[in-house]
Amino acid sequence: LRFPQQLWKMLESDQFQSIWWSMGGKCVAIDEKRFKEEVLGKEAPLRVFAMQSMKSFRHQLNCYGFTTMHQDFQRSASLPEFLAEAAASSARSKILYFYNPGFNREHPQLLETCKRR
């Protein structure tokens, strides 16, 4: 699978606690500290990608047209998103938000538009 498809599968899986859909399925939210342990670490139990650093992961996101969103938007309206964000913020974790117009939970057909630059 290409990177966007792997990312989509992670977001749709209930196995991952460090990554979730945010802003009603328009953004990818990542608890950076937990993501490093859960997905990127050498001993990561849910290792999906060959990369081991957050820098490499962010590079992949950038290559596929994702941009970093800042936290100046409103908190998520859905309960699961709100609880995930609240838990992460109470643990003083850094939450990263990424947006790509072709990566939207409500429109999976747009995933084909996510091409490597």
TANORZI-V30935 format. One line per field, one symbol per residue. ss: DSSP state (H for helix, E for strand, - for the rest). phi: phi as a letter, one per 20 degrees, with the letter a starting at -180 (. if undefined). A space follows every 10 residues. Layout:
ss = ???
phi = ???
This chain:
ss = --HHHHHHHH HH------EE EEHHH-EEEE EHHHHHHHHH ---------- ---HHHHHHH HHH---EEE- --------HH HHHHHHHHHH ----EEEEE- -------HHH HHH----
phi = .fggfffgff feeefeeebb fclmndcddc egffffffde fgdffdfddf fccfffffff gffenfdfdd feefffefgf ffffffffff eleeedcccb feccgfcfff gfeedff
